Amino acid sequence: MRRLCMLIALLAAAASANAADYPLMGVGSRTCGQFGSAYQKFPQVAENDFFSWAQGFMSGLNMALSTGERKNLAGKPIEEEQSILRQYCNDHPLDDFYRAVYNLYSDLPNSRGK
């Protein structure tokens, strides 16, 4: 878990250190408000794009924790995970979407497997 916190801190520090650097790419770098706007216009497309990014981000976090406790990415039904992301973004429209994903990731049960 300590490695994960360090990884998130490095991402945040790198983002603020140089505006020309892009430590985070894709829809996860958009705000929750932007996700909400996209979801209102095209719910299925927004859900697919943003949730696909979320699964990749969480998979990457798990892989970065090769010696630590990983999360069970199937620890909740997909519909519940999507609902958690929508609710977080509804409550925090100015946050970046990756923060919503990290909130979900933190709430998942630890993995007992690989």
Protein Blocks (a to p, Z undefined) as FASTA:
>chain_A
ZZmmmmmmmmmmmmmmpmkbcfbgcjklpcfklmmmmmmmmmmlmmmmmmmmmmmmmmmm
mmmmmmbccddfklpcfklmmmmmmmmmmmmmmbcfklmmmmmmmmpccdfbZZ
